[in-house]
Structures are given as C-alpha cells and as structure tokens.
Amino acid sequence: QVQLVESGGDLVQPGGSLRLSCAASGFPFSSYFMNWYRQALGKEREFVALISNTGTFTNYADSVKGRFTVSGDNAKNTLYLQMNRLKTEDTAVYYCKVNLVPHWGQGTQVTVSS
C-alpha cells in the first residue's frame, strides 16, 4: 500500500553536498509527518530528521543539525533531504519513512570518502 522510493545517493568527498529525494505513494502524503533515517554498516538504524505535513515543524538528530535540511513538496508527494558539509560519519543507507508506519523502502546509499 505504502510505497517509498529513495534516490539521489552517491559517492562524495568530505565537505561535499547531496540532495536525496523520496517519491511517496499509496497514502495521503499531505496528511502525514515524514522522517529520514539512516543505517551504517554494522550499526542500528538511526533517526535523522522529521518534518510535519505542512513543513512548518522540523526536527533533527544532533549529529546532522545545522548541516542537513529536510523539506517536502505536497503537490509532488516528494520528500527531500539536503545534506551539506558531509562527513565520513554520514556514510550510510538513507531511508524515508511515514511517521508511525512500520514500512521501509530500499533506501539510497550515501558514501562520503576521499
């Protein structure tokens, strides 16, 4: 029912930027809060960012605060994550998620390395 397709991941150098996208379908996107999570190799999945359905409220993990910006386009049913000043510690598979719904897509790989 819920479909989430992440894209935009790439190999980038430390200090670089990436913009991730999440194309959503199967639910009323404009009525739901959305999240970004990430999972590095050998580690548990961790929260990255939250955005309200209107986009007026956002929340970030301390590790990405000031560097990442979450946004959404309700007309396009698409969630975004702008990532700036990337660090090697940001290397992970990134997933978008409907708030309170236990469904995961395939994710998109972000690798930050020299």
C-alpha positions in Angstrom: 0.0 0.0 0.0 2.7 2.5 1.1 5.4 2.9 -1.5 8.6 4.9 -0.8 11.4 5.2 -3.4 14.6 6.9 -2.3 17.1 8.3 -4.7 20.0 10.7 -5.0 22.6 8.8 -3.1 26.2 9.0 -4.4 29.9 8.9 -3.6 31.1 12.3 -2.4 34.1 13.8 -0.8 34.1 15.1 2.8 32.7 18.6 2.8 30.5 17.9 -0.3 26.8 18.1 -0.7 24.0 15.8 -1.8 20.2 16.1 -2.2 18.2 13.0 -1.5 14.6 12.5 -2.8 11.8 10.2 -1.7 8.9 9.6 -4.0 5.9 8.6 -2.0 2.6 7.0 -3.0 -0.2 4.9 -1.6 -1.2 7.2 1.2 -2.3 10.9 1.6 1.2 12.4 1.7 0.0 15.8 2.7 -1.6 14.5 5.9 1.4 12.7 7.3 4.6 13.7 9.1 7.7 12.2 7.4 11.1 11.1 8.6 14.5 10.4 7.3 16.5 7.5 8.9 19.9 6.1 8.1 21.8 2.9 8.7 25.6 2.5 8.6 27.2 -0.9 8.2 27.2 -2.8 11.4 25.1 -0.3 13.2 21.4 0.1 14.0 19.1 2.3 12.0 19.0 5.8 13.5 16.8 8.9 13.2 18.0 11.7 11.0 15.2 14.2 10.5 11.4 14.8 10.9 9.1 17.2 9.1 5.4 17.9 9.7 2.8 17.6 7.0 2.8 21.3 6.5 6.5 21.7 6.6 6.3 24.2 9.4 7.9 21.9 12.0 11.2 20.1 11.6 13.5 18.2 14.0 17.0 16.8 13.5 19.4 14.5 15.2 22.2 16.4 16.9 24.8 14.8 14.6 23.3 16.4 11.5 21.8 19.6 12.9 23.0 22.7 11.0 24.2 20.6 8.1 21.0 18.8 6.8 17.7 20.3 5.8 14.5 18.3 5.4 11.7 19.6 3.2 8.7 18.3 1.3 6.6 19.1 -1.7 3.0 18.1 -1.1 2.0 18.7 -4.7 4.6 16.2 -5.9 4.3 13.8 -3.0 8.0 14.0 -2.6 10.3 14.4 0.5 13.8 15.8 0.3 16.9 15.8 2.4 19.6 18.4 1.6 22.9 17.3 3.0 25.8 19.8 3.2 29.3 19.7 4.7 29.2 15.9 4.6 31.4 13.9 6.9 32.7 10.3 6.6 30.4 9.5 9.5 27.4 10.3 7.3 28.1 7.2 5.2 25.0 5.1 5.4 21.9 3.9 3.6 19.3 6.6 3.9 15.6 5.8 4.2 12.5 7.9 4.2 9.6 6.8 6.4 6.0 7.7 7.0 5.7 8.7 10.7 4.4 5.9 12.9 4.1 3.5 9.9 6.5 0.4 10.0 7.3 0.3 6.4 10.7 0.7 4.7 11.8 1.1 1.1 15.1 0.1 -0.4 17.0 3.2 0.7 19.7 5.0 -1.2 23.5 4.7 -0.5 25.5 7.7 0.6 29.2 7.2 0.8 31.4 10.0 2.0 35.1 9.3 1.3 38.3 10.7 -0.1 
